[in-house]
Amino acid sequence: MTQGIPPERLTDDDLRRELRHLHDTRHGTVLGGTASALRTHTVRMLELEQEFLRRFPDEGTPDPRRTRRGSRLEARRNDTTPGDH
């Protein structure tokens, strides 16, 4: 069951603020929250993240250097070892 305003009804600014708040409080919930609090936090966080990615798909695209393929390509470009090219 959803707690709070359904994500699809939040304004863009409210969605960003709510998501930021949940990300900011995640560590504390994991370390000090009850099992129920962690479950509730996780469900809400996933709802907000899914809505965020639905509205802003380009913002959810990873930086190519953070993927395995991109990281390998970057390493090859920066490799200055003689004879390996």
PDB file of N, CA, C and O in Angstrom, chain B, residues numbered from 101:
ATOM      1  N   MET B 101       0.840  -1.184   0.000  1.00  0.00           N
ATOM      2  CA  MET B 101       0.000   0.000   0.000  1.00  0.00           C
ATOM      3  C   MET B 101       0.883   1.245   0.000  1.00  0.00           C
ATOM      4  O   MET B 101       1.855   1.326   0.750  1.00  0.00           O
ATOM      5  N   THR B 102       0.540   2.200  -0.837  1.00  0.00           N
ATOM      6  CA  THR B 102       1.288   3.439  -0.952  1.00  0.00           C
ATOM      7  C   THR B 102       1.050   4.319   0.262  1.00  0.00           C
ATOM      8  O   THR B 102      -0.077   4.457   0.738  1.00  0.00           O
ATOM      9  N   GLN B 103       2.126   4.911   0.751  1.00  0.00           N
ATOM     10  CA  GLN B 103       2.024   5.903   1.820  1.00  0.00           C
ATOM     11  C   GLN B 103       2.298   7.251   1.186  1.00  0.00           C
ATOM     12  O   GLN B 103       3.200   7.372   0.357  1.00  0.00           O
ATOM     13  N   GLY B 104       1.547   8.252   1.558  1.00  0.00           N
ATOM     14  CA  GLY B 104       1.756   9.571   0.989  1.00  0.00           C
ATOM     15  C   GLY B 104       0.985   9.755  -0.309  1.00  0.00           C
ATOM     16  O   GLY B 104       0.160   8.924  -0.688  1.00  0.00           O
ATOM     17  N   ILE B 105       1.270  10.856  -0.977  1.00  0.00           N
ATOM     18  CA  ILE B 105       0.614  11.181  -2.238  1.00  0.00           C
ATOM     19  C   ILE B 105       1.128  10.238  -3.320  1.00  0.00           C
ATOM     20  O   ILE B 105       2.334  10.014  -3.422  1.00  0.00           O
ATOM     21  N   PRO B 106       0.229   9.686  -4.126  1.00  0.00           N
ATOM     22  CA  PRO B 106       0.692   8.827  -5.216  1.00  0.00           C
ATOM     23  C   PRO B 106       1.704   9.575  -6.088  1.00  0.00           C
ATOM     24  O   PRO B 106       1.476  10.734  -6.437  1.00  0.00           O
ATOM     25  N   PRO B 107       2.801   8.937  -6.438  1.00  0.00           N
ATOM     26  CA  PRO B 107       3.867   9.614  -7.179  1.00  0.00           C
ATOM     27  C   PRO B 107       3.399  10.305  -8.461  1.00  0.00           C
ATOM     28  O   PRO B 107       3.898  11.377  -8.804  1.00  0.00           O
ATOM     29  N   GLU B 108       2.460   9.707  -9.160  1.00  0.00           N
ATOM     30  CA  GLU B 108       2.003  10.298 -10.424  1.00  0.00           C
ATOM     31  C   GLU B 108       1.246  11.609 -10.206  1.00  0.00           C
ATOM     32  O   GLU B 108       1.057  12.373 -11.153  1.00  0.00           O
ATOM     33  N   ARG B 109       0.811  11.878  -8.970  1.00  0.00           N
ATOM     34  CA  ARG B 109       0.103  13.132  -8.674  1.00  0.00           C
ATOM     35  C   ARG B 109       1.032  14.231  -8.176  1.00  0.00           C
ATOM     36  O   ARG B 109       0.597  15.373  -8.025  1.00  0.00           O
ATOM     37  N   LEU B 110       2.286  13.922  -7.921  1.00  0.00           N
ATOM     38  CA  LEU B 110       3.242  14.920  -7.452  1.00  0.00           C
ATOM     39  C   LEU B 110       3.685  15.810  -8.608  1.00  0.00           C
ATOM     40  O   LEU B 110       3.799  15.348  -9.743  1.00  0.00           O
ATOM     41  N   THR B 111       3.933  17.071  -8.322  1.00  0.00           N
ATOM     42  CA  THR B 111       4.536  17.937  -9.335  1.00  0.00           C
ATOM     43  C   THR B 111       5.977  17.477  -9.536  1.00  0.00           C
ATOM     44  O   THR B 111       6.510  16.726  -8.719  1.00  0.00           O
ATOM     45  N   ASP B 112       6.600  17.918 -10.607  1.00  0.00           N
ATOM     46  CA  ASP B 112       7.990  17.550 -10.855  1.00  0.00           C
ATOM     47  C   ASP B 112       8.885  17.968  -9.688  1.00  0.00           C
ATOM     48  O   ASP B 112       9.730  17.193  -9.240  1.00  0.00           O
ATOM     49  N   ASP B 113       8.698  19.187  -9.200  1.00  0.00           N
ATOM     50  CA  ASP B 113       9.514  19.668  -8.074  1.00  0.00           C
ATOM     51  C   ASP B 113       9.278  18.849  -6.817  1.00  0.00           C
ATOM     52  O   ASP B 113      10.226  18.517  -6.104  1.00  0.00           O
ATOM     53  N   ASP B 114       8.013  18.518  -6.537  1.00  0.00           N
ATOM     54  CA  ASP B 114       7.702  17.712  -5.360  1.00  0.00           C
ATOM     55  C   ASP B 114       8.281  16.305  -5.484  1.00  0.00           C
ATOM     56  O   ASP B 114       8.789  15.748  -4.510  1.00  0.00           O
ATOM     57  N   LEU B 115       8.202  15.744  -6.665  1.00  0.00           N
ATOM     58  CA  LEU B 115       8.771  14.410  -6.893  1.00  0.00           C
ATOM     59  C   LEU B 115      10.273  14.426  -6.623  1.00  0.00           C
ATOM     60  O   LEU B 115      10.793  13.550  -5.932  1.00  0.00           O
ATOM     61  N   ARG B 116      10.955  15.404  -7.160  1.00  0.00           N
ATOM     62  CA  ARG B 116      12.408  15.513  -6.944  1.00  0.00           C
ATOM     63  C   ARG B 116      12.729  15.695  -5.453  1.00  0.00           C
ATOM     64  O   ARG B 116      13.663  15.079  -4.939  1.00  0.00           O
ATOM     65  N   ARG B 117      11.968  16.526  -4.774  1.00  0.00           N
ATOM     66  CA  ARG B 117      12.204  16.769  -3.351  1.00  0.00           C
ATOM     67  C   ARG B 117      11.954  15.504  -2.517  1.00  0.00           C
ATOM     68  O   ARG B 117      12.754  15.159  -1.647  1.00  0.00           O
ATOM     69  N   GLU B 118      10.850  14.825  -2.790  1.00  0.00           N
ATOM     70  CA  GLU B 118      10.534  13.595  -2.056  1.00  0.00           C
ATOM     71  C   GLU B 118      11.597  12.523  -2.281  1.00  0.00           C
ATOM     72  O   GLU B 118      12.019  11.846  -1.344  1.00  0.00           O
ATOM     73  N   LEU B 119      12.017  12.379  -3.513  1.00  0.00           N
ATOM     74  CA  LEU B 119      13.020  11.373  -3.845  1.00  0.00           C
ATOM     75  C   LEU B 119      14.355  11.704  -3.166  1.00  0.00           C
ATOM     76  O   LEU B 119      15.014  10.820  -2.619  1.00  0.00           O
ATOM     77  N   ARG B 120      14.744  12.974  -3.206  1.00  0.00           N
ATOM     78  CA  ARG B 120      15.982  13.411  -2.543  1.00  0.00           C
ATOM     79  C   ARG B 120      15.915  13.113  -1.050  1.00  0.00           C
ATOM     80  O   ARG B 120      16.884  12.633  -0.463  1.00  0.00           O
ATOM     81  N   HIS B 121      14.766  13.400  -0.436  1.00  0.00           N
ATOM     82  CA  HIS B 121      14.601  13.149   0.999  1.00  0.00           C
ATOM     83  C   HIS B 121      14.730  11.651   1.312  1.00  0.00           C
ATOM     84  O   HIS B 121      15.383  11.273   2.284  1.00  0.00           O
ATOM     85  N   LEU B 122      14.118  10.818   0.500  1.00  0.00           N
ATOM     86  CA  LEU B 122      14.220   9.379   0.757  1.00  0.00           C
ATOM     87  C   LEU B 122      15.648   8.880   0.579  1.00  0.00           C
ATOM     88  O   LEU B 122      16.115   8.041   1.349  1.00  0.00           O
ATOM     89  N   HIS B 123      16.334   9.388  -0.422  1.00  0.00           N
ATOM     90  CA  HIS B 123      17.735   8.987  -0.596  1.00  0.00           C
ATOM     91  C   HIS B 123      18.579   9.475   0.584  1.00  0.00           C
ATOM     92  O   HIS B 123      19.476   8.767   1.040  1.00  0.00           O
ATOM     93  N   ASP B 124      18.294  10.679   1.077  1.00  0.00           N
ATOM     94  CA  ASP B 124      19.036  11.228   2.216  1.00  0.00           C
ATOM     95  C   ASP B 124      18.806  10.423   3.494  1.00  0.00           C
ATOM     96  O   ASP B 124      19.707  10.317   4.327  1.00  0.00           O
ATOM     97  N   THR B 125      17.622   9.860   3.656  1.00  0.00           N
ATOM     98  CA  THR B 125      17.290   9.140   4.896  1.00  0.00           C
ATOM     99  C   THR B 125      17.476   7.631   4.789  1.00  0.00           C
ATOM    100  O   THR B 125      17.254   6.915   5.765  1.00  0.00           O
ATOM    101  N   ARG B 126      17.877   7.139   3.626  1.00  0.00           N
ATOM    102  CA  ARG B 126      17.987   5.688   3.421  1.00  0.00           C
ATOM    103  C   ARG B 126      18.950   5.027   4.397  1.00  0.00           C
ATOM    104  O   ARG B 126      18.606   4.025   5.023  1.00  0.00           O
ATOM    105  N   HIS B 127      20.135   5.567   4.529  1.00  0.00           N
ATOM    106  CA  HIS B 127      21.157   4.941   5.366  1.00  0.00           C
ATOM    107  C   HIS B 127      20.675   4.816   6.818  1.00  0.00           C
ATOM    108  O   HIS B 127      20.846   3.774   7.452  1.00  0.00           O
ATOM    109  N   GLY B 128      20.080   5.874   7.323  1.00  0.00           N
ATOM    110  CA  GLY B 128      19.568   5.834   8.689  1.00  0.00           C
ATOM    111  C   GLY B 128      18.460   4.807   8.857  1.00  0.00           C
ATOM    112  O   GLY B 128      18.369   4.159   9.899  1.00  0.00           O
ATOM    113  N   THR B 129      17.631   4.656   7.856  1.00  0.00           N
ATOM    114  CA  THR B 129      16.550   3.668   7.925  1.00  0.00           C
ATOM    115  C   THR B 129      17.108   2.252   7.899  1.00  0.00           C
ATOM    116  O   THR B 129      16.637   1.379   8.629  1.00  0.00           O
ATOM    117  N   VAL B 130      18.102   2.029   7.066  1.00  0.00           N
ATOM    118  CA  VAL B 130      18.724   0.699   6.998  1.00  0.00           C
ATOM    119  C   VAL B 130      19.376   0.350   8.333  1.00  0.00           C
ATOM    120  O   VAL B 130      19.222  -0.766   8.828  1.00  0.00           O
ATOM    121  N   LEU B 131      20.103   1.300   8.915  1.00  0.00           N
ATOM    122  CA  LEU B 131      20.841   1.015  10.146  1.00  0.00           C
ATOM    123  C   LEU B 131      19.986   1.031  11.404  1.00  0.00           C
ATOM    124  O   LEU B 131      20.203   0.229  12.312  1.00  0.00           O
ATOM    125  N   GLY B 132      19.014   1.941  11.466  1.00  0.00           N
ATOM    126  CA  GLY B 132      18.298   2.095  12.722  1.00  0.00           C
ATOM    127  C   GLY B 132      16.806   1.879  12.681  1.00  0.00           C
ATOM    128  O   GLY B 132      16.138   1.960  13.711  1.00  0.00           O
ATOM    129  N   GLY B 133      16.275   1.606  11.508  1.00  0.00           N
ATOM    130  CA  GLY B 133      14.828   1.441  11.396  1.00  0.00           C
ATOM    131  C   GLY B 133      14.369   0.024  11.675  1.00  0.00           C
ATOM    132  O   GLY B 133      15.161  -0.917  11.624  1.00  0.00           O
ATOM    133  N   THR B 134      13.108  -0.123  11.964  1.00  0.00           N
ATOM    134  CA  THR B 134      12.526  -1.449  12.141  1.00  0.00           C
ATOM    135  C   THR B 134      12.362  -2.117  10.773  1.00  0.00           C
ATOM    136  O   THR B 134      12.497  -1.465   9.738  1.00  0.00           O
ATOM    137  N   ALA B 135      12.076  -3.392  10.776  1.00  0.00           N
ATOM    138  CA  ALA B 135      11.838  -4.105   9.516  1.00  0.00           C
ATOM    139  C   ALA B 135      10.666  -3.471   8.772  1.00  0.00           C
ATOM    140  O   ALA B 135      10.696  -3.351   7.548  1.00  0.00           O
ATOM    141  N   SER B 136       9.651  -3.073   9.501  1.00  0.00           N
ATOM    142  CA  SER B 136       8.482  -2.451   8.902  1.00  0.00           C
ATOM    143  C   SER B 136       8.838  -1.098   8.284  1.00  0.00           C
ATOM    144  O   SER B 136       8.399  -0.780   7.179  1.00  0.00           O
ATOM    145  N   ALA B 137       9.631  -0.308   9.000  1.00  0.00           N
ATOM    146  CA  ALA B 137      10.046   1.000   8.480  1.00  0.00           C
ATOM    147  C   ALA B 137      10.883   0.835   7.219  1.00  0.00           C
ATOM    148  O   ALA B 137      10.728   1.602   6.268  1.00  0.00           O
ATOM    149  N   LEU B 138      11.764  -0.152   7.201  1.00  0.00           N
ATOM    150  CA  LEU B 138      12.596  -0.392   6.025  1.00  0.00           C
ATOM    151  C   LEU B 138      11.750  -0.830   4.838  1.00  0.00           C
ATOM    152  O   LEU B 138      11.986  -0.397   3.711  1.00  0.00           O
ATOM    153  N   ARG B 139      10.769  -1.687   5.088  1.00  0.00           N
ATOM    154  CA  ARG B 139       9.860  -2.122   4.023  1.00  0.00           C
ATOM    155  C   ARG B 139       9.096  -0.934   3.446  1.00  0.00           C
ATOM    156  O   ARG B 139       9.019  -0.774   2.228  1.00  0.00           O
ATOM    157  N   THR B 140       8.536  -0.109   4.315  1.00  0.00           N
ATOM    158  CA  THR B 140       7.770   1.057   3.885  1.00  0.00           C
ATOM    159  C   THR B 140       8.663   2.023   3.105  1.00  0.00           C
ATOM    160  O   THR B 140       8.265   2.542   2.062  1.00  0.00           O
ATOM    161  N   HIS B 141       9.849   2.254   3.607  1.00  0.00           N
ATOM    162  CA  HIS B 141      10.801   3.152   2.960  1.00  0.00           C
ATOM    163  C   HIS B 141      11.162   2.622   1.570  1.00  0.00           C
ATOM    164  O   HIS B 141      11.206   3.381   0.602  1.00  0.00           O
ATOM    165  N   THR B 142      11.416   1.331   1.480  1.00  0.00           N
ATOM    166  CA  THR B 142      11.800   0.711   0.212  1.00  0.00           C
ATOM    167  C   THR B 142      10.677   0.803  -0.817  1.00  0.00           C
ATOM    168  O   THR B 142      10.917   1.151  -1.974  1.00  0.00           O
ATOM    169  N   VAL B 143       9.469   0.496  -0.401  1.00  0.00           N
ATOM    170  CA  VAL B 143       8.325   0.550  -1.315  1.00  0.00           C
ATOM    171  C   VAL B 143       8.143   1.969  -1.849  1.00  0.00           C
ATOM    172  O   VAL B 143       7.975   2.168  -3.052  1.00  0.00           O
ATOM    173  N   ARG B 144       8.178   2.944  -0.957  1.00  0.00           N
ATOM    174  CA  ARG B 144       7.985   4.341  -1.378  1.00  0.00           C
ATOM    175  C   ARG B 144       9.131   4.800  -2.279  1.00  0.00           C
ATOM    176  O   ARG B 144       8.905   5.479  -3.281  1.00  0.00           O
ATOM    177  N   MET B 145      10.341   4.434  -1.923  1.00  0.00           N
ATOM    178  CA  MET B 145      11.490   4.840  -2.725  1.00  0.00           C
ATOM    179  C   MET B 145      11.384   4.266  -4.140  1.00  0.00           C
ATOM    180  O   MET B 145      11.643   4.973  -5.114  1.00  0.00           O
ATOM    181  N   LEU B 146      11.012   3.011  -4.258  1.00  0.00           N
ATOM    182  CA  LEU B 146      10.877   2.395  -5.576  1.00  0.00           C
ATOM    183  C   LEU B 146       9.753   3.036  -6.381  1.00  0.00           C
ATOM    184  O   LEU B 146       9.894   3.237  -7.587  1.00  0.00           O
ATOM    185  N   GLU B 147       8.642   3.358  -5.730  1.00  0.00           N
ATOM    186  CA  GLU B 147       7.545   4.038  -6.427  1.00  0.00           C
ATOM    187  C   GLU B 147       8.012   5.384  -6.994  1.00  0.00           C
ATOM    188  O   GLU B 147       7.744   5.715  -8.149  1.00  0.00           O
ATOM    189  N   LEU B 148       8.706   6.140  -6.163  1.00  0.00           N
ATOM    190  CA  LEU B 148       9.166   7.458  -6.598  1.00  0.00           C
ATOM    191  C   LEU B 148      10.237   7.344  -7.684  1.00  0.00           C
ATOM    192  O   LEU B 148      10.232   8.116  -8.643  1.00  0.00           O
ATOM    193  N   GLU B 149      11.149   6.392  -7.538  1.00  0.00           N
ATOM    194  CA  GLU B 149      12.188   6.209  -8.555  1.00  0.00           C
ATOM    195  C   GLU B 149      11.587   5.803  -9.895  1.00  0.00           C
ATOM    196  O   GLU B 149      12.008   6.300 -10.940  1.00  0.00           O
ATOM    197  N   GLN B 150      10.617   4.912  -9.874  1.00  0.00           N
ATOM    198  CA  GLN B 150       9.980   4.491 -11.128  1.00  0.00           C
ATOM    199  C   GLN B 150       9.267   5.660 -11.798  1.00  0.00           C
ATOM    200  O   GLN B 150       9.342   5.817 -13.017  1.00  0.00           O
ATOM    201  N   GLU B 151       8.582   6.474 -11.015  1.00  0.00           N
ATOM    202  CA  GLU B 151       7.901   7.641 -11.572  1.00  0.00           C
ATOM    203  C   GLU B 151       8.916   8.645 -12.121  1.00  0.00           C
ATOM    204  O   GLU B 151       8.711   9.228 -13.185  1.00  0.00           O
ATOM    205  N   PHE B 152      10.005   8.838 -11.389  1.00  0.00           N
ATOM    206  CA  PHE B 152      11.047   9.753 -11.844  1.00  0.00           C
ATOM    207  C   PHE B 152      11.602   9.292 -13.190  1.00  0.00           C
ATOM    208  O   PHE B 152      11.734  10.101 -14.109  1.00  0.00           O
ATOM    209  N   LEU B 153      11.924   8.022 -13.320  1.00  0.00           N
ATOM    210  CA  LEU B 153      12.478   7.505 -14.568  1.00  0.00           C
ATOM    211  C   LEU B 153      11.455   7.539 -15.700  1.00  0.00           C
ATOM    212  O   LEU B 153      11.826   7.694 -16.863  1.00  0.00           O
ATOM    213  N   ARG B 154      10.184   7.398 -15.372  1.00  0.00           N
ATOM    214  CA  ARG B 154       9.137   7.512 -16.386  1.00  0.00           C
ATOM    215  C   ARG B 154       9.077   8.945 -16.930  1.00  0.00           C
ATOM    216  O   ARG B 154       8.964   9.154 -18.137  1.00  0.00           O
ATOM    217  N   ARG B 155       9.154   9.924 -16.028  1.00  0.00           N
ATOM    218  CA  ARG B 155       9.055  11.327 -16.442  1.00  0.00           C
ATOM    219  C   ARG B 155      10.343  11.858 -17.070  1.00  0.00           C
ATOM    220  O   ARG B 155      10.309  12.674 -17.991  1.00  0.00           O
ATOM    221  N   PHE B 156      11.458  11.390 -16.566  1.00  0.00           N
ATOM    222  CA  PHE B 156      12.757  11.939 -16.974  1.00  0.00           C
ATOM    223  C   PHE B 156      13.706  10.826 -17.432  1.00  0.00           C
ATOM    224  O   PHE B 156      14.750  10.615 -16.815  1.00  0.00           O
ATOM    225  N   PRO B 157      13.360  10.125 -18.490  1.00  0.00           N
ATOM    226  CA  PRO B 157      14.180   8.973 -18.895  1.00  0.00           C
ATOM    227  C   PRO B 157      15.630   9.348 -19.212  1.00  0.00           C
ATOM    228  O   PRO B 157      16.536   8.547 -18.980  1.00  0.00           O
ATOM    229  N   ASP B 158      15.856  10.530 -19.729  1.00  0.00           N
ATOM    230  CA  ASP B 158      17.232  10.928 -20.062  1.00  0.00           C
ATOM    231  C   ASP B 158      18.097  11.131 -18.823  1.00  0.00           C
ATOM    232  O   ASP B 158      19.314  10.955 -18.876  1.00  0.00           O
ATOM    233  N   GLU B 159      17.475  11.497 -17.717  1.00  0.00           N
ATOM    234  CA  GLU B 159      18.234  11.697 -16.481  1.00  0.00           C
ATOM    235  C   GLU B 159      18.619  10.374 -15.829  1.00  0.00           C
ATOM    236  O   GLU B 159      19.490  10.338 -14.960  1.00  0.00           O
ATOM    237  N   GLY B 160      17.978   9.297 -16.242  1.00  0.00           N
ATOM    238  CA  GLY B 160      18.297   7.981 -15.698  1.00  0.00           C
ATOM    239  C   GLY B 160      19.306   7.225 -16.531  1.00  0.00           C
ATOM    240  O   GLY B 160      19.658   6.089 -16.210  1.00  0.00           O
ATOM    241  N   THR B 161      19.780   7.852 -17.609  1.00  0.00           N
ATOM    242  CA  THR B 161      20.768   7.221 -18.461  1.00  0.00           C
ATOM    243  C   THR B 161      22.136   7.330 -17.795  1.00  0.00           C
ATOM    244  O   THR B 161      22.574   8.435 -17.474  1.00  0.00           O
ATOM    245  N   PRO B 162      22.817   6.209 -17.582  1.00  0.00           N
ATOM    246  CA  PRO B 162      24.104   6.272 -16.880  1.00  0.00           C
ATOM    247  C   PRO B 162      25.193   6.948 -17.701  1.00  0.00           C
ATOM    248  O   PRO B 162      25.198   6.891 -18.931  1.00  0.00           O
ATOM    249  N   ASP B 163      26.095   7.574 -17.005  1.00  0.00           N
ATOM    250  CA  ASP B 163      27.297   8.112 -17.625  1.00  0.00           C
ATOM    251  C   ASP B 163      28.045   6.918 -18.222  1.00  0.00           C
ATOM    252  O   ASP B 163      28.269   5.934 -17.517  1.00  0.00           O
ATOM    253  N   PRO B 164      28.434   6.973 -19.490  1.00  0.00           N
ATOM    254  CA  PRO B 164      29.097   5.831 -20.123  1.00  0.00           C
ATOM    255  C   PRO B 164      30.318   5.329 -19.349  1.00  0.00           C
ATOM    256  O   PRO B 164      30.629   4.139 -19.398  1.00  0.00           O
ATOM    257  N   ARG B 165      31.008   6.211 -18.643  1.00  0.00           N
ATOM    258  CA  ARG B 165      32.180   5.782 -17.876  1.00  0.00           C
ATOM    259  C   ARG B 165      31.803   4.945 -16.671  1.00  0.00           C
ATOM    260  O   ARG B 165      32.667   4.311 -16.067  1.00  0.00           O
ATOM    261  N   ARG B 166      30.515   4.930 -16.306  1.00  0.00           N
ATOM    262  CA  ARG B 166      30.079   4.145 -15.148  1.00  0.00           C
ATOM    263  C   ARG B 166      29.574   2.762 -15.544  1.00  0.00           C
ATOM    264  O   ARG B 166      29.148   1.988 -14.686  1.00  0.00           O
ATOM    265  N   THR B 167      29.618   2.450 -16.821  1.00  0.00           N
ATOM    266  CA  THR B 167      29.252   1.106 -17.275  1.00  0.00           C
ATOM    267  C   THR B 167      30.532   0.320 -17.525  1.00  0.00           C
ATOM    268  O   THR B 167      31.589   0.919 -17.721  1.00  0.00           O
ATOM    269  N   ARG B 168      30.461  -0.985 -17.524  1.00  0.00           N
ATOM    270  CA  ARG B 168      31.654  -1.802 -17.786  1.00  0.00           C
ATOM    271  C   ARG B 168      32.244  -1.496 -19.145  1.00  0.00           C
ATOM    272  O   ARG B 168      33.453  -1.308 -19.280  1.00  0.00           O
ATOM    273  N   ARG B 169      31.392  -1.448 -20.147  1.00  0.00           N
ATOM    274  CA  ARG B 169      31.875  -1.198 -21.509  1.00  0.00           C
ATOM    275  C   ARG B 169      32.551   0.161 -21.605  1.00  0.00           C
ATOM    276  O   ARG B 169      33.650   0.280 -22.146  1.00  0.00           O
ATOM    277  N   GLY B 170      31.893   1.176 -21.082  1.00  0.00           N
ATOM    278  CA  GLY B 170      32.453   2.514 -21.141  1.00  0.00           C
ATOM    279  C   GLY B 170      33.745   2.644 -20.351  1.00  0.00           C
ATOM    280  O   GLY B 170      34.670   3.339 -20.770  1.00  0.00           O
ATOM    281  N   SER B 171      33.803   1.977 -19.217  1.00  0.00           N
ATOM    282  CA  SER B 171      35.006   2.007 -18.396  1.00  0.00           C
ATOM    283  C   SER B 171      36.176   1.347 -19.120  1.00  0.00           C
ATOM    284  O   SER B 171      37.304   1.836 -19.059  1.00  0.00           O
ATOM    285  N   ARG B 172      35.909   0.254 -19.795  1.00  0.00           N
ATOM    286  CA  ARG B 172      36.971  -0.429 -20.556  1.00  0.00           C
ATOM    287  C   ARG B 172      37.456   0.442 -21.712  1.00  0.00           C
ATOM    288  O   ARG B 172      38.659   0.541 -21.955  1.00  0.00           O
ATOM    289  N   LEU B 173      36.533   1.066 -22.416  1.00  0.00           N
ATOM    290  CA  LEU B 173      36.919   1.946 -23.517  1.00  0.00           C
ATOM    291  C   LEU B 173      37.764   3.116 -23.016  1.00  0.00           C
ATOM    292  O   LEU B 173      38.759   3.487 -23.639  1.00  0.00           O
ATOM    293  N   GLU B 174      37.360   3.687 -21.893  1.00  0.00           N
ATOM    294  CA  GLU B 174      38.107   4.799 -21.309  1.00  0.00           C
ATOM    295  C   GLU B 174      39.505   4.350 -20.894  1.00  0.00           C
ATOM    296  O   GLU B 174      40.474   5.081 -21.097  1.00  0.00           O
ATOM    297  N   ALA B 175      39.618   3.160 -20.317  1.00  0.00           N
ATOM    298  CA  ALA B 175      40.925   2.639 -19.903  1.00  0.00           C
ATOM    299  C   ALA B 175      41.832   2.441 -21.111  1.00  0.00           C
ATOM    300  O   ALA B 175      43.024   2.741 -21.042  1.00  0.00           O
ATOM    301  N   ARG B 176      41.285   1.941 -22.216  1.00  0.00           N
ATOM    302  CA  ARG B 176      42.085   1.754 -23.432  1.00  0.00           C
ATOM    303  C   ARG B 176      42.573   3.088 -23.983  1.00  0.00           C
ATOM    304  O   ARG B 176      43.709   3.194 -24.445  1.00  0.00           O
ATOM    305  N   ARG B 177      41.730   4.090 -23.936  1.00  0.00           N
ATOM    306  CA  ARG B 177      42.109   5.410 -24.433  1.00  0.00           C
ATOM    307  C   ARG B 177      43.225   6.018 -23.594  1.00  0.00           C
ATOM    308  O   ARG B 177      44.078   6.738 -24.112  1.00  0.00           O
ATOM    309  N   ASN B 178      43.216   5.727 -22.312  1.00  0.00           N
ATOM    310  CA  ASN B 178      44.200   6.308 -21.398  1.00  0.00           C
ATOM    311  C   ASN B 178      45.444   5.451 -21.236  1.00  0.00           C
ATOM    312  O   ASN B 178      46.388   5.859 -20.559  1.00  0.00           O
ATOM    313  N   ASP B 179      45.464   4.281 -21.840  1.00  0.00           N
ATOM    314  CA  ASP B 179      46.604   3.377 -21.721  1.00  0.00           C
ATOM    315  C   ASP B 179      47.763   3.927 -22.543  1.00  0.00           C
ATOM    316  O   ASP B 179      47.660   4.093 -23.759  1.00  0.00           O
ATOM    317  N   THR B 180      48.857   4.205 -21.864  1.00  0.00           N
ATOM    318  CA  THR B 180      50.038   4.752 -22.559  1.00  0.00           C
ATOM    319  C   THR B 180      51.188   3.743 -22.587  1.00  0.00           C
ATOM    320  O   THR B 180      52.334   4.113 -22.839  1.00  0.00           O
ATOM    321  N   THR B 181      50.883   2.473 -22.331  1.00  0.00           N
ATOM    322  CA  THR B 181      51.908   1.436 -22.353  1.00  0.00           C
ATOM    323  C   THR B 181      52.416   1.240 -23.768  1.00  0.00           C
ATOM    324  O   THR B 181      51.620   0.973 -24.668  1.00  0.00           O
ATOM    325  N   PRO B 182      53.732   1.364 -23.998  1.00  0.00           N
ATOM    326  CA  PRO B 182      54.271   1.200 -25.346  1.00  0.00           C
ATOM    327  C   PRO B 182      54.035  -0.213 -25.876  1.00  0.00           C
ATOM    328  O   PRO B 182      54.177  -1.192 -25.144  1.00  0.00           O
ATOM    329  N   GLY B 183      53.678  -0.306 -27.135  1.00  0.00           N
ATOM    330  CA  GLY B 183      53.538  -1.605 -27.774  1.00  0.00           C
ATOM    331  C   GLY B 183      52.198  -2.284 -27.583  1.00  0.00           C
ATOM    332  O   GLY B 183      51.967  -3.346 -28.163  1.00  0.00           O
ATOM    333  N   ASP B 184      51.303  -1.708 -26.788  1.00  0.00           N
ATOM    334  CA  ASP B 184      50.002  -2.338 -26.561  1.00  0.00           C
ATOM    335  C   ASP B 184      48.931  -1.808 -27.493  1.00  0.00           C
ATOM    336  O   ASP B 184      47.763  -2.162 -27.330  1.00  0.00           O
ATOM    337  N   HIS B 185      49.277  -0.975 -28.461  1.00  0.00           N
ATOM    338  CA  HIS B 185      48.256  -0.376 -29.318  1.00  0.00           C
ATOM    339  C   HIS B 185      48.271  -0.973 -30.672  1.00  0.00           C
ATOM    340  O   HIS B 185      47.474  -0.585 -31.527  1.00  0.00           O
TER     341      HIS B 185
END
